[in-house]
Amino acid sequence: MYNLAPSKHNKILEVIATIAELESSLKPLKAQGLKIALVPTMGALHNGHLSLIAEAQKQADIVVCSIFVNPTQFTDPKDLEKYPRPLEHDIKMLTEAGCNFVFMPSVKEMYPNYPTPENWKIDLGSAEFVLEGEFRKGHYQGVTQIVFKLFDAVKPDTAFFGQKDFQQVLMIKNMVEVLDLDVQIVTCPIIREDDGLAMSSRNIHLNKADREHSLVLSKALFFIEENYDKYPLAELLTQAKQIINEIPGVALDYLTIADGDTLLPLTKKRDQNTVALVAAKVGETRLIDNVIIN
């Protein structure tokens, strides 16, 4: 657990539900020249999220954490329905972390005409349509739609995201560039359990056997990382996939060694901007993970 001291500017977590109230609370702080950080989340907080709060506290004066389960980024209604929402637990964690504000809007607050779709379509580049984009069509339009709304509400100087959602961070950076937004995007390293499993809000759905089987994802990624200089790319992938396929109850969606900007598979090795990414269904729960090779 991260032991975070309360902020010097506001020792009590303020819970806010509307954009108007949020803007009213942040306006005097911005007038003082204080630097505002945003940590967007969908709740079900864990130590990975707390690491983002901790980094935000180092780089800014005021930290706003948003908790909003965004309906427009779910391609499966059942996935939206079963997404964990332990709000009391989340507020307790943020209070202990010394976070200044938690913004918890309703769906109607963020999408006044929901479920009527809003007109949102942005060119995120070809990387939108590979990997997660192929398995969850339209997902990143929904992600960038809500992140833009949060940026518009908070108007942060910096925003903090986790490396575990590597493709998501890339899409958000592309959005910031396309729309020329005045916000710095900070990517924070993956936080793992002691046995290597990447922390995720979805891990709560893993039963005991699935939890054990899920370790094969980080095992395969670490194999690629540790043997990157030893084997050709094709052999690296073949052996890593074999590691995964030997474990029961794990259905691989993809495992790739890719360019960190385009997410296209590498055709030859290089010394920079290389990432190995994996996605698989473990039991009934879909998990993603990655390692940056260099």
C-alpha positions in Angstrom: 0.0 0.0 0.0 1.2 3.5 -0.8 1.5 5.7 2.3 0.6 9.1 1.0 0.7 12.3 3.1 -2.4 14.6 2.7 -1.9 17.5 0.3 -0.6 20.7 1.9 -3.4 22.6 0.1 -6.5 20.5 1.1 -6.4 17.8 3.7 -10.0 16.7 3.3 -11.2 14.8 0.3 -14.0 16.7 -1.4 -16.6 14.6 -3.2 -18.0 16.4 -6.3 -20.8 15.2 -8.6 -21.4 18.1 -11.1 -19.2 19.9 -13.6 -20.4 23.3 -12.3 -19.4 22.4 -8.7 -16.0 21.1 -9.9 -15.3 24.3 -11.9 -16.4 26.4 -8.9 -14.1 24.5 -6.5 -11.0 24.6 -8.8 -11.3 28.2 -10.0 -9.9 29.9 -6.9 -7.0 27.3 -6.7 -6.1 28.0 -10.4 -6.3 31.8 -9.6 -3.5 31.1 -7.0 -1.4 29.6 -9.8 -1.6 26.1 -8.3 -0.9 23.2 -10.7 -3.8 20.8 -11.2 -3.4 17.1 -12.0 -6.1 14.7 -13.1 -6.2 11.0 -12.6 -9.1 9.6 -14.6 -10.4 6.2 -13.4 -13.4 3.9 -13.6 -13.1 3.2 -9.9 -12.5 -0.2 -8.2 -9.3 1.3 -7.1 -6.1 -0.6 -6.3 -2.4 0.1 -5.7 -1.9 0.7 -9.4 -4.3 3.7 -9.2 -2.6 4.9 -5.9 0.7 4.9 -7.7 -0.8 7.4 -10.2 -2.1 9.5 -7.3 1.4 9.5 -5.7 3.1 10.6 -8.9 0.5 13.3 -9.5 1.1 14.6 -6.0 4.8 14.9 -6.8 4.2 16.8 -10.0 1.2 19.0 -9.0 -0.3 21.0 -6.2 -3.9 19.7 -6.4 -5.0 16.2 -7.5 -8.4 15.5 -8.9 -9.3 11.8 -9.3 -12.4 11.1 -11.4 -14.5 7.9 -11.0 -16.8 7.3 -13.9 -17.8 4.0 -15.5 -18.1 5.3 -19.0 -20.8 3.5 -21.0 -19.6 4.6 -24.4 -16.4 2.6 -24.3 -18.0 -0.7 -23.5 -18.7 -2.8 -26.6 -20.4 -5.5 -24.5 -23.4 -4.4 -22.3 -22.8 -7.4 -20.0 -19.2 -6.1 -19.4 -20.6 -2.7 -18.4 -23.2 -4.2 -16.1 -20.7 -6.4 -14.2 -17.9 -3.7 -13.9 -17.1 -3.4 -10.2 -18.3 -0.3 -8.4 -17.1 -0.4 -4.8 -17.5 3.4 -4.2 -17.1 3.4 -0.4 -13.9 1.4 -0.7 -12.6 3.9 -3.4 -13.4 7.0 -1.3 -11.7 5.5 1.7 -8.5 4.8 -0.4 -8.5 8.3 -1.9 -9.0 9.9 1.6 -6.1 7.9 3.0 -4.0 8.8 -0.1 -4.5 12.6 0.6 -6.3 13.2 -2.8 -7.9 16.6 -2.9 -11.0 16.0 -5.0 -12.9 13.0 -6.3 -15.2 13.8 -9.2 -18.0 11.2 -9.4 -20.6 12.4 -12.0 -23.7 10.6 -13.1 -24.1 9.3 -16.7 -26.6 12.2 -17.3 -24.1 14.7 -16.1 -21.5 13.6 -18.7 -24.0 12.6 -21.4 -27.1 14.8 -21.0 -29.0 13.0 -23.9 -27.9 9.5 -23.0 -28.6 6.9 -24.4 -28.9 9.0 -27.6 -25.3 8.9 -29.1 -23.4 12.2 -29.3 -21.6 13.2 -32.4 -18.0 12.2 -31.6 -15.6 10.9 -34.2 -11.9 11.7 -34.1 -9.0 10.4 -36.2 -6.8 8.6 -33.8 -4.6 7.1 -36.5 -4.3 3.5 -37.7 -3.3 2.2 -34.3 -7.0 2.6 -33.2 -8.0 -0.4 -35.3 -5.4 -3.0 -34.2 -5.1 -5.2 -31.1 -7.8 -3.9 -28.6 -9.3 -1.9 -31.4 -9.9 -5.1 -33.4 -11.5 -7.0 -30.5 -13.4 -4.0 -29.2 -14.5 -2.0 -32.2 -15.3 1.7 -31.3 -13.8 1.3 -27.9 -11.2 4.1 -28.3 -13.7 6.5 -29.7 -15.6 6.1 -26.4 -12.4 6.4 -24.3 -11.3 9.6 -26.0 -14.8 11.0 -25.9 -15.0 10.8 -22.0 -11.3 11.8 -21.5 -12.0 14.9 -23.6 -15.0 15.7 -21.4 -13.0 15.2 -18.2 -10.2 17.4 -19.6 -12.8 20.0 -20.5 -14.3 19.9 -17.0 -11.1 19.9 -15.0 -8.8 21.8 -17.4 -5.7 20.1 -15.8 -2.1 20.9 -16.4 -1.2 17.2 -16.3 -3.1 14.0 -16.5 -1.8 10.6 -15.3 -2.5 7.2 -16.9 -1.1 3.7 -16.3 1.1 1.9 -18.7 -1.0 -1.3 -18.4 -3.5 0.3 -20.8 -0.6 1.0 -23.3 -2.8 1.4 -26.4 -5.3 3.6 -24.5 -2.5 6.0 -23.5 -1.3 6.1 -27.1 -4.9 7.0 -28.3 -5.2 9.7 -25.6 -1.8 11.2 -26.7 -3.0 11.1 -30.3 -6.2 12.9 -29.3 -4.3 15.6 -27.4 -2.1 16.1 -30.5 -5.0 16.2 -33.0 -7.1 18.6 -30.9 -4.0 20.6 -29.8 -5.0 20.4 -26.1 -3.0 22.1 -23.5 -2.4 19.2 -21.1 0.7 17.1 -20.4 0.1 13.3 -20.5 2.2 11.3 -18.0 2.5 7.5 -18.3 3.2 5.7 -15.0 4.7 2.1 -14.8 2.6 -1.0 -14.3 2.2 -2.0 -10.7 2.2 -5.8 -10.2 1.3 -8.2 -7.5 4.2 -10.0 -5.9 3.8 -12.9 -8.3 3.8 -10.7 -11.4 0.1 -10.3 -12.2 -0.6 -6.8 -13.4 -3.0 -5.0 -11.0 -6.4 -4.5 -12.6 -9.9 -3.8 -11.4 -11.0 -6.9 -13.3 -8.8 -9.2 -11.2 -11.6 -9.3 -8.7 -13.6 -11.5 -11.1 -10.9 -14.2 -11.1 -11.6 -17.4 -9.1 -8.7 -19.2 -7.4 -7.9 -21.4 -10.4 -8.2 -18.5 -12.9 -6.0 -16.3 -10.6 -3.3 -19.0 -10.8 -3.7 -19.4 -14.5 -3.5 -15.6 -15.2 0.2 -15.6 -14.1 1.1 -17.1 -17.5 0.5 -13.7 -19.2 3.3 -11.9 -17.3 5.4 -15.0 -17.5 5.2 -15.0 -21.3 6.0 -11.3 -21.5 8.9 -11.6 -19.1 10.2 -14.5 -21.3 10.2 -12.1 -24.3 11.9 -9.3 -22.4 14.6 -11.6 -21.0 15.3 -13.4 -24.2 14.9 -10.5 -26.7 18.6 -10.6 -27.6 18.7 -14.4 -27.7 16.1 -15.5 -30.2 14.7 -14.2 -33.5 11.4 -12.4 -33.3 9.4 -15.3 -34.7 10.9 -17.8 -32.3 10.4 -15.5 -29.4 6.7 -15.3 -30.2 6.4 -19.0 -30.9 7.9 -19.9 -27.5 5.9 -17.3 -25.6 2.7 -18.4 -27.2 3.5 -22.0 -26.3 4.0 -21.0 -22.6 0.4 -19.5 -22.7 -1.2 -22.3 -24.6 0.0 -24.9 -22.2 -2.1 -23.4 -19.4 -5.8 -24.6 -19.2 -8.6 -22.0 -19.2 -6.6 -19.3 -21.0 -7.7 -18.3 -24.5 -5.2 -16.0 -26.2 -6.5 -13.1 -28.2 -3.2 -11.7 -29.3 0.5 -11.7 -28.3 2.7 -9.3 -30.3 6.1 -7.5 -30.3 5.2 -4.1 -31.8 6.3 -0.6 -32.6 5.4 1.6 -29.6 3.8 4.3 -31.9 1.9 2.3 -34.5 1.4 -1.0 -32.6 2.2 -2.8 -35.8 4.3 -6.0 -35.4 8.0 -5.6 -35.7 9.6 -7.2 -38.8 13.1 -6.8 -37.4 14.6 -6.1 -34.0 15.5 -2.6 -32.9 16.8 -1.0 -29.7 14.1 1.5 -28.9 10.3 2.0 -28.8 9.5 -1.7 -28.7 6.6 -3.1 -26.6 5.3 -6.7 -26.2 1.5 -6.8 -25.6 -0.8 -9.6 -24.7 -4.6 -10.1 -24.2 -6.3 -13.2 -23.2 -9.5 -14.5 -21.6 -8.8 -16.3 -18.4 -11.9 -18.2 -17.4 -14.6 -15.5 -18.0 -12.3 -12.5 -17.4 -10.4 -10.7 -20.2 -7.0 -9.4 -19.2 -4.3 -7.3 -20.9 -0.7 -6.8 -20.0 2.5 -5.5 -21.7 6.2 -4.9 -21.1 8.3 -2.2 -22.7 11.4 -4.0 -24.1 13.9 -1.2 -24.1 
